Every structure is written in structure tokens, then in C-alpha cells.
Amino acid sequence: MPQVKIYQEDDIPSPMRRLWLSFSANPFALAGLWAIVFLLLLTMLGPWFAPFSPEAQNPKALLLPPSWDPAGTVEHFLGTDDLGRDIFSRLLHGVHLTFGMSLAVVVTALLIGFLIGSISGMMKGIKSSILGHLLDALLSIPSLLMAILVVAVMGPGLDNVFWAVGIALTPQFVRAIHQAIHEELQKEYVTAARLDGASSIQIFWFVIMPNVWEVVIIQTTLAISTAILDIAALGFLNLGAQAPSPEWGAMVFQGLDNLLTAPWTVTIPGVAILFTVLAVNLVGDGLRSALAPIKN
């Protein structure tokens, strides 16, 4: 007679463990996670490992190619720009301006968007309808274009870029959370909770929010990659970080004049932006795939 295995309660993995097991089974998502951990370490410790100051100029080392080129030197591993500044050092100093700032912008937009989206999502009637149409109108404008409009009013500079990109991303969080909560309110389990005497706050925190976290996590990963591209794009358009800032988008802009004679001044910071966005997107795709079976 076949034996039936009985699982003890302690043997059943928690939702967080099931999420990790499903996420770690995806090698691309895991590689993206380790890349983000590496970038976070560089954000905090990068300047300590930089061999030179990001603004230090060396007239004797103008436009040196990377070290793997026969004309390159080990001292300047990734070469130098037209002012003799070490590109490797500028990349390390620029991590916190491109990647670190994008994280700070997204956290700020998430907090504001979560507050507004939660309050509006719990509303009903004409107020909710008006807000929904207003958000649709705002989201019809690309985030980069909205950021450019805000910077045009506030003026260029990293401080203004922070608020410009934050203002551009906040409606996305408001819309995603508003829509998710509004859909959950139509479910039968919410009606059952109301019949049991649960208050609106209890329904929000203990009934609706456990089913909305997936939307928040996915929207956050999408927003991080968007923030990186927007910050870099504003720097490239000379509307964000100003020279001699080592922000990666600004580095690409500063190297355009030497694109034909010294292509590494453009391609190296461009590859850094590509690598960062790719890592974030890999983690986002992995989280979406891992969260789907848990929700179901």
C-alpha cells in the first residue's frame, strides 16, 4: 500500500521563502541581483577605490586609450578624456549620481505616490473618477518629456533633476496603486470583511494591501530603470548634471566632441548605463515571474 507523506507545518515554506526559491531558480534574475548588490556597494564605497580625483586634470595624459590598447597604460585603466581626467575614477564617483540618485528619487516618488494612491483608491464616486482621468492625462506625457518641462522651469542642476524626475514618476505610482486598490475593493472578500465589522483602515492594511504589494514591487523596479535613463538623458542634454560632474549621462555628453578620435570617452559611460538598466530589468522580470505563482 503506498505511503502518503504528511507535511508538518514547519515544513511548509513561508511566502517569502517561496518567493526567494522561485526567484533564485532564474539564473538571469540572480545575476541581475548580484549586479545590483555590486552597484550598491560602489554607490557607498566607489570614491574610496577611485585612484584619482574625478576632476583632476593631467595635461600629459590627454585622450589616453584604455589599458588593453597598445597605446594605453595600466595607470589609467579605462583611459582618459580630453582634459586628462581618469575615466575609471569618474565612473566610480558617478555611480551615486546616476544609480544612487535614481534610488532616492524612486523612494521619494513611491512614498508620495503610495500616500496619494492609497487615499484615492479607497475613495468612490466622482472624486475617484476625476483623479483617474487626471492621472490618465498626466501619464499620456512621457516621463522624460515631463522631466524636461520641469527642469526648463526650475533650471538645470542635479538638485532640480531630483525633483523633476520625482515629479515625473509620482503619477505612475499613484495610478498603479489607485488602480490596484480600486480593483481589490470589488472583490468578494472585501465585502465579507465589511460584513464582519472591519473598519476601512483594517480593510486597507490587512485585507487589501497583502494583495497590492506585487503591484508596488513591480512598479518600483520599472521606475528605477526609468529614473536611471531619465537622469542620464537629462545629463546628456546638458539639462541635468553640469560639467565637470562625473554623472554618466553628462560624461557621454562631454565625450561627444571626441567620438571619432576617442570613442571610449562615450562608449564606456554608455555601457555603464546599459549594464545598470539591464540589471534592474532582469531583477524586475525575475520578481514578476516569482510573484505570479505566489499570488495565484
Disulfide bonds with the S-S distance in Angstrom:
none
